[in-house]
Amino acid sequence: MDFENSTIKLPKIGEIKAVIHKIFEEELKTDTISKYCKGKYYFSILVEDGKEVPVKQVFSESTTICVDVGIKDFAFI
């Protein structure tokens, strides 16, 4: 990636112009190019920032609630 010239170098294609929303210095892990129905392409980047993965929180039935916001009528309990 060339942040100064806003280009991405792709194998077999070469350099292409891009709109880059964030400049990063972390290690590049994977990248994905996706084409959406309107003909637009999106380039997703996964980087390794070196931070430790947070501890997973434990949930139980007594501390968890569920709210369905797609209901037509509201039922009182």
matplotlib code that plots the C-alpha trace (Angstrom):
import matplotlib.pyplot as plt

x = [0.0, 1.2, -0.6, 1.0, -0.3, -3.5, -2.7, -2.8, -0.6, -2.3, -0.8, -1.5, -3.2, -0.7, -1.3, -4.8, -6.2, -8.0, -9.7, -7.9, -9.7, -7.0, -3.3, -1.7, 1.8, 0.8, 1.7, -0.6, -2.1, -4.8, -6.6, -9.9, -11.4, -15.2, -17.4, -20.9, -24.0, -23.7, -20.2, -18.2, -15.2, -14.1, -10.7, -10.7, -7.5, -6.7, -3.7, -1.9, -1.5, 0.3, -2.3, -3.4, -6.8, -9.3, -10.7, -14.0, -16.9, -19.0, -22.8, -25.5, -29.3, -29.8, -27.9, -29.0, -32.1, -33.4, -35.4, -37.0, -37.3, -39.0, -42.3, -45.6, -47.3, -45.7, -46.7, -46.5, -45.4]
y = [0.0, 3.5, 5.9, 9.0, 8.2, 6.4, 3.3, -0.5, -2.9, -6.1, -9.3, -9.9, -6.5, -3.9, -0.6, 0.7, 4.0, 3.7, 5.8, 4.9, 5.8, 4.9, 4.9, 2.0, 0.9, -2.5, -5.8, -6.7, -10.2, -10.7, -8.7, -9.3, -7.7, -7.8, -6.6, -5.5, -5.5, -1.8, -2.6, -1.1, -2.8, -2.9, -3.8, -5.1, -5.3, -7.3, -6.1, -7.4, -4.6, -6.7, -6.0, -8.9, -10.4, -9.4, -12.0, -13.4, -12.5, -15.2, -14.8, -16.7, -17.0, -15.0, -11.9, -12.0, -10.6, -10.8, -8.1, -8.6, -5.2, -6.7, -7.4, -5.8, -5.7, -5.3, -7.8, -6.8, -9.4]
z = [0.0, -0.8, 1.5, -0.1, -3.6, -2.5, -4.4, -3.6, -5.5, -6.4, -7.8, -11.5, -11.8, -10.6, -8.9, -8.6, -7.2, -3.8, -1.2, 2.0, 5.2, 7.7, 7.7, 9.7, 10.6, 12.0, 10.3, 7.4, 8.0, 5.3, 2.7, 0.8, -2.3, -2.6, -5.4, -4.5, -6.7, -7.8, -9.3, -6.4, -5.1, -1.4, 0.0, 3.6, 5.5, 8.7, 10.6, 13.7, 16.3, 18.9, 21.6, 23.9, 23.1, 25.8, 28.2, 27.1, 29.5, 31.0, 30.7, 32.5, 32.1, 35.4, 34.1, 30.4, 28.8, 25.3, 23.5, 20.1, 18.4, 15.4, 17.1, 15.9, 19.4, 22.8, 25.5, 29.2, 31.7]

ax = plt.figure().add_subplot(projection="3d")
ax.plot(x, y, z, "-o")
ax.set_aspect("equal")
plt.show()
